[in-house]
């Protein structure tokens, strides 16, 4: 898997490309787009609010490289898996950064070749920013480029160019390397197509980790037929395509510590055979000649050994060894320089000590004669100096006391001034609060006034409508009043007629009352007569009975009328009748 430093290099170019003002900072909106594109290419989930959440406490605007790195490490680089396409990441970052640097240059190589040179530079550059390539890595790249073109190495020209770089005390950046290759500084007289093919070969080897590639025949697993395929060997796998344009991939052979490669004897008319044995299946392949077969077997075997030992690809291991060697040589050189500086300083100290010793000896011989006189003179001078110093110390102490008093007064005045300023600040703050409250009250009053004006306008409209309704109602009321007046006149006439009828009815009622009184007197006389008759016939059994209310049940009909006798009386009367009936029969 790629290291974090290799992934950071193209991202650094994308970040610097977004730095339009060249002040080392990029706006958050641009970083959001960059982060989204990075998450898409690296195939990790992206949170649109993570950037704002991460920088919520930093509202100073654009973000620097140092400020963006923690977010990049936490939310992107720490989540990277091994299934992303590093070439897509390079293309995205190249698209952002290249227009600012190579759009105006007339290069002899294509834009695709400049992209490949840029990727090679990222692979060989040091892991320090801004990125640069040291002369050793530049020589390594040029040697491989000339080897891919089949040309001899131009040692003298490179040494002259190396001296120029040393005189300038600088290393090349990516755009200077592209200009160096694109302007033909070392490749004058070489065909541009040959140069382009050489750049592609070096790019495949260094950046794409292609250890070996070429056409070979492969035996199919189902139909057992032989087909020509373009093979590319990487450290952990071996892929094969229809052709070298890499458009249609037909399969991939995964290599691990359990795989092995063996040579096979010629069979079925195929020569130069070898087999790659994996855990699940095996692959039979035919090379073009014995040399090519041996090279492929050796390369595949070397990959399997590296997998078993946990090593990286040869180019990455070689780059790491060159870096370690440079660091070791640099450390040894720094140690040697420090040692030389220490020896030089020690020599200078020794020489200074010798010169001081000789000078001290000369001065000692000259001072020997005057030592006693100087001692006495020195004592007298010291006594005088002590007295003067004592007086000066007294004066200084008095001055210091005066200064202390002045400083105390100044501190008191400063404290009072501070208190006054704090009180003024509180009053100013209170005035500002009152002013803000007054503005808020004014705004509220203005809104209330606007609302009242609106309500007044609405009320005015309502009153106008009510006025129109009242006018309509008044006109309608006048009409109703006229109709009521006519109805009142008609009702008065009807009332007068009713009064006349009432008077007629009153007279009829008085006549009826008189008739009622006469009927009442007749009833009283009839009742008196009835009472007398009842008294007369009360002695006669069964002939007359006082009329009383009947029962609610069915009544019996007799010869004497309805409800004339009770049931008991009828039963008694029936018994007597039967006895009277049967009596003459018994006598006979």
C-alpha positions in Angstrom: 0.0 0.0 0.0 1.2 3.5 -0.7 2.6 5.5 2.1 0.9 8.6 3.5 3.8 10.8 2.3 3.3 9.7 -1.3 -0.5 10.5 -1.1 0.2 13.9 0.5 2.5 15.1 -2.4 -0.2 15.5 -5.1 -2.7 16.8 -2.5 -0.1 19.5 -1.6 0.0 20.6 -5.2 -3.8 20.8 -5.3 -3.8 22.9 -2.1 -1.1 25.3 -3.5 -3.0 25.6 -6.8 -6.1 26.9 -4.8 -3.9 29.5 -3.1 -4.6 32.3 -5.6 -3.1 35.1 -3.5 0.1 33.0 -2.7 -0.2 33.7 1.0 -0.3 30.1 2.1 -4.1 30.1 2.8 -7.2 28.8 0.9 -10.9 29.6 1.5 -13.1 27.1 3.2 -15.5 26.8 0.3 -12.6 25.7 -2.0 -11.4 23.2 0.7 -14.9 21.8 0.8 -14.8 21.0 -2.9 -11.2 19.7 -2.7 -12.2 17.4 0.3 -15.3 16.1 -1.5 -13.2 15.3 -4.6 -10.5 13.6 -2.5 -13.1 11.5 -0.7 -14.7 10.5 -4.0 -11.4 9.4 -5.5 -10.1 7.7 -2.4 -13.5 5.9 -2.0 -14.3 6.9 1.6 -17.5 8.4 2.9 -17.6 12.2 3.0 -19.4 14.4 5.5 -20.2 17.9 4.1 -20.5 19.4 7.6 -17.2 17.9 8.9 -15.1 20.8 7.6 -17.3 23.4 9.2 -17.5 21.4 12.4 -13.7 21.1 12.5 -13.1 24.8 11.9 -16.1 26.1 13.9 -13.8 27.8 16.4 -11.7 29.4 13.6 -13.6 32.3 11.9 -10.6 34.1 10.5 -11.5 33.2 7.0 -9.0 31.2 4.8 -7.2 28.1 6.2 -3.4 27.5 6.0 -1.7 24.3 5.2 -0.9 23.7 8.9 -4.5 24.3 9.7 -5.8 21.9 7.0 -3.5 19.1 7.8 -5.2 17.9 11.1 -8.6 17.7 9.2 -6.9 16.0 6.3 -5.3 13.4 8.6 -8.4 12.8 10.8 -11.2 12.7 8.2 -9.5 11.5 5.0 -6.1 10.0 5.3 -6.9 7.9 8.4 -9.8 6.3 6.5 -8.0 5.3 3.3 -8.3 1.7 2.1 -6.2 -0.1 -0.4 -8.9 -0.2 -3.1 -8.5 3.4 -4.6 -6.9 4.4 -7.8 -3.7 6.4 -7.1 -3.5 7.4 -10.8 -6.9 9.1 -10.6 -5.7 11.1 -7.5 -2.7 12.2 -9.5 -4.8 13.3 -12.5 -7.2 15.3 -10.3 -4.4 17.2 -8.6 -2.5 17.6 -11.9 -5.6 19.1 -13.5 -5.7 21.7 -10.7 -2.0 22.7 -10.5 -0.7 22.3 -14.1 -2.5 25.3 -15.9 -0.7 27.8 -13.7 2.8 26.5 -14.6 3.0 25.0 -18.0 0.1 26.5 -20.0 2.3 29.3 -21.5 5.5 27.2 -22.2 6.3 25.7 -25.6 7.4 22.2 -24.7 8.6 19.5 -27.0 6.6 16.8 -25.2 2.9 16.2 -25.0 0.7 17.1 -22.0 0.3 13.4 -21.1 4.1 13.1 -21.0 4.4 16.2 -18.8 1.9 14.6 -16.4 4.0 11.4 -16.3 7.2 13.5 -15.6 5.3 15.2 -12.8 4.3 11.8 -11.3 7.9 10.6 -11.6 9.1 13.8 -9.8 6.6 13.1 -6.9 8.0 9.6 -6.7 11.6 10.7 -6.5 11.3 13.9 -4.6 12.1 14.3 -0.9 9.4 14.2 1.7 10.0 17.9 2.6 7.9 20.9 1.5 8.1 22.7 -0.8 8.9 19.5 -2.8 12.2 19.3 -4.7 14.4 16.6 -6.2 18.0 16.2 -5.2 20.8 15.8 -7.9 21.3 12.1 -7.1 17.6 11.3 -7.8 17.7 13.6 -10.9 20.8 11.6 -12.2 18.9 8.3 -11.4 15.9 9.4 -13.4 18.0 10.7 -16.4 20.0 7.5 -16.4 16.9 5.3 -16.6 15.4 7.7 -19.2 18.4 7.3 -21.4 18.5 3.6 -20.8 14.9 3.3 -21.9 15.7 5.3 -25.1 18.8 3.1 -25.8 21.1 6.1 -25.8 24.5 6.6 -24.0 24.6 8.5 -20.8 26.0 12.0 -21.2 28.2 12.2 -18.1 30.1 15.4 -18.9 26.9 17.5 -19.7 25.2 16.3 -16.5 28.3 17.2 -14.4 28.3 20.7 -15.9 24.6 21.1 -15.1 25.3 19.7 -11.6 27.9 22.3 -11.0 25.5 25.0 -12.1 22.9 23.7 -9.6 25.6 23.7 -6.8 26.6 27.3 -7.7 22.9 28.3 -7.4 22.6 26.3 -4.2 19.2 25.0 -5.1 17.4 21.8 -6.2 14.8 21.5 -9.0 11.1 21.6 -8.4 8.5 19.7 -10.5 8.0 22.5 -13.1 11.7 23.1 -13.5 12.2 19.3 -14.1 9.3 19.4 -16.7 10.9 22.4 -18.4 14.3 20.6 -18.3 12.9 17.5 -20.1 10.4 19.3 -22.3 12.9 21.9 -23.6 15.3 19.1 -24.6 18.3 20.2 -22.4 19.7 16.7 -22.4 17.7 15.1 -25.2 18.5 17.3 -28.2 18.6 15.4 -31.4 16.4 12.6 -30.0 13.0 11.8 -31.7 10.1 13.1 -29.6 8.3 9.8 -30.1 11.3 7.9 -28.7 11.4 10.3 -25.7 7.7 9.9 -25.1 8.0 6.1 -25.1 10.9 6.3 -22.7 9.0 8.5 -20.4 6.1 6.1 -20.4 8.4 3.1 -19.7 10.0 4.9 -16.7 6.6 6.0 -15.5 5.3 2.5 -15.7 8.3 1.2 -13.7 8.6 3.8 -11.0 5.1 5.2 -10.5 2.8 2.3 -11.6 5.1 -0.3 -10.0 5.3 -2.4 -13.2 8.2 -4.7 -12.7 8.0 -6.3 -16.2 5.7 -6.2 -19.2 5.3 -7.7 -22.6 3.4 -10.0 -25.0 3.1 -13.7 -24.2 0.8 -16.6 -25.1 -1.6 -17.8 -22.4 -3.5 -21.1 -22.3 -7.2 -20.8 -21.6 -8.9 -22.7 -18.7 -12.1 -23.8 -20.4 -11.4 -24.1 -24.1 -7.7 -24.9 -23.7 -6.8 -22.6 -26.6 -3.7 -20.3 -26.7 -4.2 -16.6 -27.0 -1.7 -13.7 -27.1 -2.0 -11.3 -24.2 -0.2 -8.3 -22.9 1.1 -9.0 -19.4 2.1 -6.6 -16.7 3.9 -7.9 -13.6 3.4 -6.0 -10.3 4.6 -7.0 -6.8 1.3 -8.6 -5.6 -0.4 -9.5 -8.9 0.1 -10.1 -12.6 -2.6 -8.6 -14.9 -3.1 -9.4 -18.6 -4.9 -7.4 -21.3 -6.0 -7.8 -24.9 -3.3 -5.3 -26.1 -0.8 -2.9 -24.7 -3.2 0.0 -24.7 -4.6 -1.5 -21.4 -8.2 -0.8 -22.4 -9.7 -4.3 -21.9 -8.4 -6.3 -19.0 -9.0 -10.0 -19.4 -7.9 -11.2 -16.0 -5.5 -11.0 -13.0 -3.2 -13.5 -11.3 -2.9 -12.8 -7.6 0.5 -13.6 -6.2 1.1 -14.5 -2.5 3.5 -16.5 -0.4 1.9 -19.8 -1.5 2.5 -19.3 -5.2 5.3 -20.7 -7.2 6.6 -20.6 -10.8 8.1 -23.5 -12.7 9.5 -24.2 -16.1 7.6 -26.7 -18.3 8.9 -28.8 -21.2 7.7 -28.0 -24.8 4.3 -29.6 -25.7 1.4 -29.2 -28.1 3.7 -27.3 -30.4 4.4 -24.6 -27.9 7.9 -23.7 -26.7 9.4 -21.8 -23.8 6.6 -22.8 -21.4 6.3 -22.1 -17.7 3.5 -22.4 -15.2 2.4 -20.2 -12.3 0.9 -22.3 -9.6 -1.6 -20.6 -7.2 -3.8 -22.0 -4.4 -7.0 -22.0 -6.5 -5.7 -22.5 -10.1 -2.6 -22.6 -12.3 -1.7 -20.6 -15.4 0.3 -22.0 -18.3 2.2 -19.3 -20.3 4.4 -19.4 -23.4 7.2 -16.8 -23.9 8.7 -15.8 -27.2 12.2 -17.1 -26.5 14.2 -18.8 -23.8 15.7 -15.5 -22.6 12.3 -13.9 -22.2 11.1 -17.0 -20.4 13.9 -17.0 -18.0 13.5 -13.2 -17.3 9.8 -13.7 -16.6 10.4 -16.7 -14.3 13.2 -14.8 -12.4 11.0 -11.7 -12.1 7.9 -13.6 -10.8 10.1 -15.7 -8.4 11.7 -12.4 -7.1 8.1 -11.0 -6.4 7.1 -14.2 -4.5 10.3 -14.0 -2.4 9.7 -10.3 -1.7 6.1 -11.1 -0.6 7.3 -13.9 1.7 9.9 -11.5 3.2 7.5 -8.6 3.5 9.5 -6.3 1.2 8.3 -3.6 -1.1 8.8 -3.4 -4.9 12.4 -3.1 -6.2 12.1 0.5 -7.3 10.6 1.6 -3.9 13.2 -0.4 -2.0 16.0 1.1 -4.2 14.6 4.6 -3.6 14.5 3.9 0.2 18.1 2.7 0.1 19.2 5.7 -1.8 17.5 8.0 0.7 19.0 6.1 3.6 22.4 6.3 2.0 22.0 10.1 1.4 20.8 10.6 5.0 23.7 8.5 6.3 26.2 10.4 4.2 24.6 13.7 5.1 24.8 12.7 8.8 28.4 11.6 8.4 29.2 14.8 6.6 27.5 16.9 9.3 29.4 15.0 11.9 32.7 15.5 10.1 31.9 19.2 9.7 31.1 19.5 13.4 34.2 17.7 14.2 36.3 20.0 12.0 34.7 23.0 13.5 35.4 21.7 17.0 39.0 21.0 16.1 39.4 24.5 14.5 37.9 26.1 17.6 40.1 24.1 19.9 43.2 25.1 17.8 42.2 28.7 17.9 41.7 28.5 21.7 45.1 26.9 22.1 46.8 29.6 20.0 45.0 32.3 21.9 46.1 30.7 25.2 49.7 30.6 24.0 49.6 34.3 22.9 48.0 35.3 26.2 50.7 33.3 28.2 53.5 35.1 26.4 51.9 38.4 26.8 51.3 37.7 30.5 55.0 36.9 31.0 56.1 40.1 29.4 53.6 42.1 31.4 54.6 40.3 34.6 58.3 41.3 34.1 57.3 44.9 33.5 54.9 45.0 36.4 57.4 43.5 38.8 59.3 46.8 39.3 56.2 48.9 40.0 54.3 46.4 42.0 55.0 47.9 45.4 54.4 51.5 44.3 51.1 50.6 42.6 50.0 48.7 45.7 50.4 51.7 47.9 48.9 54.0 45.4 46.1 51.6 44.9 45.3 51.5 48.6 45.1 55.2 48.8 43.0 55.4 45.7 40.7 52.7 47.1 40.3 54.6 50.4 39.4 57.7 48.5 37.1 55.7 46.2 35.4 54.1 49.2 34.7 57.4 50.7 33.3 58.8 47.5 31.3 55.7 46.9 29.8 56.0 50.4 28.8 59.6 49.8 27.3 58.7 46.4 25.4 55.8 47.9 23.9 58.1 50.5 22.9 60.6 47.9 21.5 57.7 45.7 19.5 56.3 48.6 17.9 59.7 49.3 17.1 60.1 45.6 15.7 56.6 45.5 13.5 57.4 48.5 12.2 60.5 46.7 11.6 58.5 43.5 9.7 55.9 45.5 7.5 58.6 47.0 6.9 60.0 43.5 6.2 56.6 42.1 3.8 55.9 44.9 2.0 59.1 44.1 2.0 58.3 40.4 0.6 54.8 41.2 -2.1 56.3 43.3 -3.0 58.8 40.5 -2.9 56.0 38.0 -5.2 53.9 40.2 -7.7 56.8 40.6 -7.6 57.4 36.8 -8.2 53.7 36.3 -11.2 53.8 38.6 -12.5 56.9 36.7 -12.0 55.2 33.4 -13.8 52.1 34.6 -16.7 54.2 35.9 -16.8 56.0 32.6 -16.8 52.7 30.8 -19.7 51.4 32.9 -21.6 54.7 32.2 -20.8 54.5 28.5 -21.9 50.8 28.5 -25.1 51.8 30.3 -25.7 54.7 27.9 -25.2 52.3 25.0 -27.6 49.8 26.5 -30.1 52.6 27.0 -29.6 53.8 23.4 -30.0 50.2 22.1 -33.2 49.8 24.3 -34.5 53.2 23.0 -33.9 52.1 19.4 -35.6 48.8 20.1 -38.6 50.7 21.8 -38.6 53.1 18.9 -38.7 50.2 16.4 -41.5 48.6 18.4 -43.4 51.9 18.6 -42.9 52.3 14.9 -44.3 48.9 14.2 -47.2 49.5 16.6 -47.9 52.8 14.9 -47.8 51.2 11.5 -50.1 48.4 12.8 -52.5 51.1 14.3 -52.5 53.0 11.0 -53.3 49.8 9.2 -56.1 49.0 11.7 -57.4 52.6 11.4 -57.5 52.3 7.6 -59.3 48.9 8.0 -61.8 50.5 10.5 -62.3 53.4 8.1 -63.2 51.0 5.3 -65.5 49.1 7.7 -67.2 52.4 8.8 -67.7 53.5 5.2 -69.3 50.1 4.5 -71.4 50.4 7.6 -72.4 54.0 6.5 -73.4 52.7 3.1 -75.4 49.9 4.8 -77.1 52.4 7.1 -78.1 54.6 4.2 -79.5 51.5 2.5 -81.2 50.5 5.8 -82.7 54.0 6.2 -84.0 54.0 2.7 -85.4 50.6 3.3 -86.8 51.7 6.8 -88.6 54.6 5.2 -90.3 52.2 2.8 -91.1 49.9 5.7 -92.4 52.8 7.8 -94.8 53.8 5.0 -95.9 50.2 4.8 -96.3 50.0 8.6 -98.3 53.2 8.5 -100.7 51.7 6.0 -100.8 48.5 8.1 -101.5 50.6 11.2 -104.4 52.4 9.5 -105.8 49.0 8.4 -105.3 47.6 11.9 -107.1 50.6 13.5 -110.0 50.0 11.2 -109.9 46.2 12.0 -109.7 47.1 15.8 -112.7 49.3 15.5 -114.6 46.5 13.8 -113.4 44.1 16.5 -114.5 46.4 19.3 -118.0 46.6 17.7 -118.0 42.8 17.5 -116.8 42.6 21.1 -119.7 44.9 22.2 -122.1 42.7 20.3 -120.6 39.6 22.0 -120.9 41.3 25.4 -124.6 41.9 24.9 -125.0 38.2 23.8 -123.0 37.1 26.9 -125.4 39.1 29.2 -128.4 37.4 27.5 -126.8 34.0 27.8 -126.1 34.8 31.5 -129.7 35.6 32.1 -130.7 32.4 30.3 -128.2 30.4 32.5 -129.8 31.8 35.6 -133.2 30.8 34.5 -131.9 27.2 33.6 -130.3 27.1 37.1 -133.5 27.9 38.8 -135.2 25.2 36.7 -132.6 22.7 37.7 -133.0 23.6 41.4 -136.7 23.0 41.1 -136.1 19.7 39.2 -133.6 18.6 41.9 -136.1 19.3 44.6 -138.7 17.3 42.9 -136.3 14.4 42.3 -135.4 14.4 46.0 -139.0 14.1 46.9 -139.6 11.3 44.4 -136.5 9.4 45.7 -137.8 9.5 49.2 -141.2 8.2 48.0 -139.8 5.2 46.1 -136.9 4.3 48.5 -139.1 1.9 50.2 -139.9 -0.1 47.0 -137.1 -2.8 46.6 -135.5 -2.9 43.3 -137.4 -0.1 41.7 -135.2 2.9 42.2 -131.5 3.4 43.1 -129.5 6.5 43.5 -127.3 7.2 40.5 -123.7 6.9 41.4 -120.5 6.7 39.2 -120.1 3.4 37.6 -117.1 1.1 37.6 -114.4 1.1 35.0 -115.2 -2.5 34.1 -117.9 -3.7 31.7 -121.4 -2.9 32.9 -124.4 -5.2 33.0 -127.7 -4.3 31.3 -130.9 -5.1 33.2 -134.6 -4.5 32.7 -134.4 -1.5 34.9 -131.6 0.3 33.0 -127.9 0.5 33.0 -126.1 -0.1 36.3 -129.5 -0.1 38.2 -128.4 -3.0 40.5 -125.2 -4.4 41.8 -124.1 -8.0 41.1 -125.0 -9.1 44.6 -128.4 -7.7 44.3 -128.8 -9.4 40.9 -127.6 -12.7 42.3 -130.0 -12.4 45.2 -132.9 -11.5 42.9 -132.0 -14.5 40.6 -132.1 -16.9 43.6 -135.4 -15.6 44.7 -136.8 -15.9 41.2 -135.6 -19.5 40.9 -137.2 -20.4 44.3 -140.5 -18.9 43.2 -140.3 -20.7 39.9 -139.7 -24.1 41.5 -142.3 -23.8 44.3 -145.6 -24.6 42.2 -143.9 -27.7 40.7 -143.1 -29.1 44.1 -146.8 -28.7 45.2 -148.2 -30.8 42.4 
